[in-house]
Amino acid sequence: MSEWIKVVELNQIPPLGARVVRTVTMDIALFRGSDDRVFAVRDACPHKNGPLSQGIMHGHSVTCPLHNWKIDLTSGEALGPDEGCTNVFPVRVEEGMVLLQLTTNVAAA
């Protein structure tokens, strides 16, 4: 089972920036592109669990601040320098609010 949860107003995420949503089981990084598209991924690089929310966003990817791994925000896949993947979550924007779809095992705190 999954549900859509209002988590933050879009204007609280800076363009090409991030905000973190804490859940019972993990932190989720919300990224806002220059086109206002929002992405949601687990806030942990697949390499050494670096905080992706503190990385640099470019296009539809983010570079981990620890070891420069580049992560595709649409798939969670590492684009280099090695292989790996982080979780991605469905996200949408309605009337200026960002909604995140979570399964029951990743319920919001």
C-alpha positions as CSV (number, residue, x, y, z in Angstrom):
1,M,0.0,0.0,0.0
2,S,1.2,3.5,-0.7
3,E,-0.1,7.0,-0.2
4,W,0.7,10.5,-1.4
5,I,1.9,12.8,1.4
6,K,2.3,16.6,1.3
7,V,5.9,17.2,2.4
8,V,6.9,20.8,1.5
9,E,6.0,23.8,-0.5
10,L,7.8,23.9,-3.9
11,N,9.1,27.4,-3.1
12,Q,10.9,26.0,-0.1
13,I,13.2,24.0,-2.4
14,P,15.6,26.4,-4.2
15,P,16.1,25.9,-7.9
16,L,19.0,23.5,-8.4
17,G,18.9,22.8,-4.7
18,A,17.6,20.2,-2.3
19,R,15.6,19.6,0.9
20,V,15.6,16.5,3.1
21,V,12.4,14.7,4.3
22,R,12.9,12.4,7.2
23,T,11.0,9.2,7.4
24,V,10.9,6.4,10.0
25,T,13.4,4.3,8.0
26,M,15.5,6.8,5.9
27,D,16.1,10.4,4.8
28,I,14.8,11.3,1.3
29,A,16.3,14.1,-0.7
30,L,14.0,16.3,-2.8
31,F,15.8,18.1,-5.7
32,R,14.3,20.9,-7.8
33,G,15.6,21.4,-11.3
34,S,15.9,24.7,-13.1
35,D,12.6,23.7,-14.9
36,D,10.9,23.2,-11.5
37,R,10.8,19.5,-12.0
38,V,11.1,17.7,-8.6
39,F,13.0,14.5,-8.0
40,A,13.0,12.3,-4.8
41,V,15.8,9.9,-4.0
42,R,17.1,8.2,-0.9
43,D,19.6,10.7,0.6
44,A,22.5,8.2,0.4
45,C,25.0,7.6,-2.3
46,P,25.3,3.9,-3.2
47,H,29.1,4.2,-2.9
48,K,29.7,5.2,0.8
49,N,26.2,6.6,1.8
50,G,27.3,10.2,1.2
51,P,24.5,12.8,1.7
52,L,23.3,13.4,-1.9
53,S,21.3,16.4,-0.6
54,Q,24.6,18.2,-0.1
55,G,25.8,17.4,-3.6
56,I,25.7,19.6,-6.7
57,M,22.7,19.2,-9.0
58,H,23.2,19.6,-12.7
59,G,20.5,18.8,-15.2
60,H,18.7,15.7,-13.9
61,S,21.6,14.4,-11.9
62,V,23.5,15.1,-8.7
63,T,27.2,14.7,-7.8
64,C,27.9,13.1,-4.4
65,P,29.9,15.5,-2.2
66,L,32.1,12.7,-0.8
67,H,33.7,11.0,-3.8
68,N,32.1,12.7,-6.9
69,W,29.8,9.8,-7.9
70,K,27.2,11.1,-10.4
71,I,23.7,9.9,-9.7
72,D,20.8,10.1,-12.2
73,L,17.8,11.5,-10.3
74,T,15.3,9.9,-12.6
75,S,16.5,6.3,-12.1
76,G,18.8,6.5,-9.1
77,E,21.5,4.8,-11.1
78,A,25.2,5.8,-10.7
79,L,26.5,7.3,-13.9
80,G,30.1,6.9,-12.8
81,P,32.7,6.3,-11.8
82,D,31.3,2.8,-10.9
83,E,28.0,1.0,-10.7
84,G,25.3,1.3,-8.0
85,C,21.8,2.6,-7.4
86,T,19.8,4.5,-4.8
87,N,16.1,4.4,-4.3
88,V,13.8,6.8,-6.2
89,F,10.3,7.8,-5.1
90,P,7.3,9.1,-7.1
91,V,6.8,12.8,-6.6
92,R,4.4,15.4,-8.0
93,V,3.6,19.0,-7.5
94,E,0.0,20.1,-7.0
95,E,-1.0,23.8,-6.3
96,G,2.5,24.6,-5.2
97,M,2.8,21.6,-2.8
98,V,5.3,18.8,-3.3
99,L,3.7,15.4,-2.7
100,L,5.8,12.2,-2.1
101,Q,4.5,8.7,-2.6
102,L,5.6,6.4,0.1
103,T,5.0,2.7,0.7
104,T,3.9,1.7,4.2
105,N,7.4,0.4,5.0
106,V,8.8,4.0,4.4
107,A,6.2,6.0,6.3
108,A,6.9,9.6,7.0
109,A,8.0,10.4,10.6
